[in-house]
Amino acid sequence: FYYWGNILVSKFNALGELEFTVTVPKSQYTNQLPANWVSFESAMKNGVLYLFFSDTEENANSTAGMVQKISNPEKSLVSVFSVNSEGKVARTFITEKDNFINRNSLQMLDDGSVIISVVSGKRQMLNKVILP
């Protein structure tokens, strides 16, 4: 099996001192390679870091963070975590269920939005996400 775990986000000031570290809960595993749905994509806008990755519907409905590992990309949805300059974390979802993110597909546009490739069944779609 291959495992992809939580994401740690840290901020350091100009003196190199740690200001904060936050954990973005993410748990994915597979026994099949290539696994284009694992890992994550990232973008920055106005000092906010955005992390995109495949997640489960159970985690979407949880207030406790990550409650279930994801092992089946065909039963997932795309989660977006944002981390602002003070370390505040927020989560939203940009797809309905049965979609997963295609790794290495994020493209930042000049207007501050992103294009990301999402797979639904046998179809691959490009989604434009407007970041706040």
C-alpha positions as CSV (number, residue, x, y, z in Angstrom):
1,F,0.0,0.0,0.0
2,Y,1.0,3.6,-0.6
3,Y,-0.1,6.2,2.0
4,W,-0.4,10.0,1.7
5,G,-1.1,11.7,5.0
6,N,-1.8,15.1,6.6
7,I,-0.3,18.4,5.3
8,L,1.6,20.6,7.7
9,V,1.5,24.4,6.9
10,S,4.0,26.6,8.8
11,K,4.6,30.3,8.7
12,F,7.9,31.9,9.6
13,N,8.5,35.6,10.1
14,A,11.4,37.7,8.6
15,L,13.7,36.6,11.5
16,G,13.1,33.0,10.8
17,E,11.0,32.5,13.9
18,L,8.0,30.1,13.7
19,E,4.7,32.0,13.9
20,F,2.4,29.0,13.6
21,T,2.0,25.4,12.3
22,V,-1.4,24.0,11.4
23,T,-2.3,20.5,10.3
24,V,-4.6,20.0,7.4
25,P,-6.2,16.6,7.8
26,K,-5.8,14.4,4.8
27,S,-5.5,10.6,4.6
28,Q,-5.4,8.7,1.3
29,Y,-4.1,5.3,0.4
30,T,-4.0,2.9,-2.6
31,N,-2.4,-0.3,-3.7
32,Q,-2.5,0.7,-7.3
33,L,-0.1,2.8,-9.3
34,P,-0.2,5.2,-11.0
35,A,-2.5,6.9,-8.6
36,N,-3.3,10.3,-10.2
37,W,-6.0,11.1,-7.5
38,V,-3.7,11.1,-4.5
39,S,-1.5,13.9,-3.2
40,F,-2.7,17.6,-3.5
41,E,-2.5,20.8,-5.5
42,S,-1.9,24.2,-4.1
43,A,-2.4,27.9,-5.0
44,M,-1.7,31.2,-3.2
45,K,-3.8,34.4,-3.5
46,N,-3.7,37.5,-1.3
47,G,-1.7,35.7,1.4
48,V,-4.0,32.8,1.6
49,L,-2.8,29.3,0.8
50,Y,-5.4,27.0,-0.9
51,L,-4.9,23.2,-0.8
52,F,-7.0,21.0,-3.2
53,F,-7.4,17.2,-2.8
54,S,-9.7,14.3,-3.1
55,D,-11.7,13.7,0.1
56,T,-14.7,11.6,1.3
57,E,-18.3,12.6,1.7
58,E,-18.1,11.4,5.4
59,N,-15.3,13.9,6.0
60,A,-17.3,16.6,4.3
61,N,-20.1,16.1,6.8
62,S,-17.8,16.0,9.8
63,T,-17.0,18.8,12.1
64,A,-14.2,16.8,13.6
65,G,-11.9,17.0,10.6
66,M,-10.7,13.9,8.9
67,V,-12.7,10.9,10.1
68,Q,-12.2,8.4,7.2
69,K,-9.3,7.5,5.0
70,I,-10.0,7.7,1.3
71,S,-9.1,4.7,-0.8
72,N,-11.6,4.8,-3.7
73,P,-11.3,7.9,-5.9
74,E,-14.6,7.1,-7.6
75,K,-16.5,7.7,-4.3
76,S,-14.8,11.0,-3.5
77,L,-15.2,14.7,-3.9
78,V,-12.8,17.6,-4.1
79,S,-12.0,19.4,-0.9
80,V,-10.4,22.9,-0.7
81,F,-8.7,23.9,2.6
82,S,-7.6,27.5,3.0
83,V,-5.0,28.7,5.5
84,N,-4.8,32.5,6.0
85,S,-1.8,34.5,7.2
86,E,-2.9,34.1,10.9
87,G,-3.2,30.3,10.6
88,K,-7.0,30.1,10.5
89,V,-8.1,27.0,8.5
90,A,-11.4,26.7,6.6
91,R,-12.7,23.9,4.4
92,T,-15.1,24.0,1.4
93,F,-15.9,21.5,-1.3
94,I,-16.0,22.3,-5.0
95,T,-17.6,19.2,-6.5
96,E,-20.5,16.8,-5.8
97,K,-19.7,13.3,-4.8
98,D,-18.1,10.7,-7.2
99,N,-15.5,13.2,-8.4
100,F,-11.7,13.3,-7.8
101,I,-8.9,15.7,-8.5
102,N,-6.4,14.8,-11.2
103,R,-2.9,15.4,-9.8
104,N,-0.6,17.9,-11.5
105,S,-3.6,19.7,-13.1
106,L,-3.9,23.1,-11.3
107,Q,-3.3,26.2,-13.4
108,M,-3.5,29.7,-11.8
109,L,-5.0,32.3,-14.0
110,D,-4.2,36.0,-14.2
111,D,-7.6,36.9,-12.6
112,G,-6.7,35.0,-9.5
113,S,-9.0,32.0,-10.2
114,V,-7.7,28.5,-10.9
115,I,-8.5,25.8,-13.4
116,I,-8.4,22.3,-12.1
117,S,-8.9,18.9,-13.7
118,V,-11.6,16.7,-12.1
119,V,-12.6,13.2,-13.1
120,S,-16.2,12.0,-12.8
121,G,-16.7,8.4,-13.9
122,K,-15.0,8.2,-17.3
123,R,-15.2,11.9,-18.0
124,Q,-12.5,14.4,-17.3
125,M,-13.7,18.0,-16.7
126,L,-12.0,21.3,-16.2
127,N,-13.4,23.3,-13.3
128,K,-12.8,27.0,-12.9
129,V,-12.6,27.9,-9.2
130,I,-12.8,31.6,-8.2
131,L,-10.7,32.1,-5.1
132,P,-11.9,34.8,-2.7
